[in-house]
Amino acid sequence: QVPVVESGGGLVQVGGSLRLSCTASGRIFVRNYVAWYRQAPGKEREFVAQRNTGGAFAYADSVKGRFIISRDNAANTANLQMNNLKPEDTGVYYCRVGDSYWGQGTQVTVSS
């Protein structure tokens, strides 16, 4: 069983919205922070947003005011609501649960 699975990526026009979801096994999810990273072609993976078990959150400057990270511990799911998308948001988005668990990524493409 894959411990972390992302879904919700796709193709969207500039200014549009997408919601990514990340699901992990309960044993892993409830004890760890959840974070989203992304990797654009030819670039290094970069931090996007994080939500801790206690509710504290953080965002990269490039997505503040546009992205919202949430988590539902009862459903072992975290979501990343992405609004007002820009071409520079294009990339593979990865969910990270704690220090050890990564999903395989979901592609987000923002077209102009």
C-alpha positions in Angstrom: 0.0 0.0 0.0 1.4 3.4 -1.0 1.5 5.5 2.1 0.8 8.9 0.5 -1.3 9.5 -2.6 -2.0 12.9 -4.3 -4.9 13.7 -6.6 -6.5 16.6 -8.2 -3.9 17.9 -10.7 -4.7 18.9 -14.2 -4.7 21.7 -16.8 -6.2 25.1 -16.0 -6.1 28.5 -17.5 -4.5 31.5 -15.9 -6.6 32.8 -13.1 -8.4 29.5 -12.6 -8.5 27.3 -9.5 -7.6 23.7 -8.6 -7.8 21.7 -5.5 -5.2 19.1 -4.7 -5.8 16.3 -2.2 -3.4 14.1 -0.3 -4.4 11.0 1.5 -2.2 8.9 3.9 -2.8 6.1 6.2 -4.1 7.1 9.6 -1.1 5.8 11.4 1.1 8.2 9.5 -1.2 11.2 9.0 -2.4 12.1 12.5 1.1 12.2 14.0 2.8 14.3 11.4 2.8 17.7 9.7 1.6 17.8 6.1 3.3 19.9 3.5 3.1 20.5 -0.3 6.1 21.0 -2.5 6.4 21.6 -6.2 8.9 21.1 -8.9 8.9 23.0 -12.1 10.8 21.6 -15.2 14.5 22.2 -14.8 14.2 23.5 -11.3 14.6 22.2 -7.8 11.8 21.1 -5.7 10.5 24.0 -3.6 8.3 24.4 -0.5 4.7 25.6 -1.1 2.7 25.2 2.2 2.6 23.3 5.4 0.1 22.6 8.1 1.1 21.1 11.4 -0.9 18.8 13.6 -1.7 21.7 16.0 -3.1 23.8 13.2 -0.1 26.2 12.6 0.6 26.8 9.0 3.1 28.4 6.7 3.2 29.4 3.0 5.8 30.3 0.5 5.8 34.0 -0.3 4.9 33.2 -3.9 1.6 31.6 -3.0 0.5 33.7 0.0 -3.1 35.0 -0.5 -3.8 32.6 -3.3 -3.3 29.1 -1.8 -4.9 27.6 1.2 -3.8 24.4 3.0 -6.1 22.4 5.1 -6.2 19.1 6.8 -9.0 16.7 8.0 -7.6 14.3 10.5 -10.8 12.3 10.6 -10.4 11.6 6.9 -6.6 11.4 6.9 -6.6 14.0 4.1 -5.0 17.3 3.4 -6.0 19.7 0.7 -4.4 22.5 -1.2 -6.8 25.0 -2.6 -5.1 26.9 -5.4 -6.7 30.1 -6.6 -5.7 32.8 -9.2 -3.3 30.4 -10.7 -0.3 31.7 -12.7 1.9 30.1 -15.3 4.7 30.0 -12.8 2.6 27.7 -10.6 3.1 24.9 -13.2 4.9 21.9 -12.0 4.6 18.5 -10.2 3.1 18.9 -6.8 4.2 16.6 -4.1 2.6 15.9 -0.7 4.9 15.3 2.2 3.7 13.7 5.5 6.3 14.1 8.2 10.0 13.8 7.4 9.8 10.4 5.8 6.8 10.1 3.5 6.3 11.5 0.1 3.7 11.0 -2.5 4.5 10.4 -6.2 3.3 13.7 -7.3 0.5 15.2 -9.4 0.9 17.4 -12.4 -0.5 21.0 -12.5 -0.3 22.9 -15.7 -1.4 26.5 -15.9 -1.8 27.7 -19.5 -1.9 31.2 -20.8 
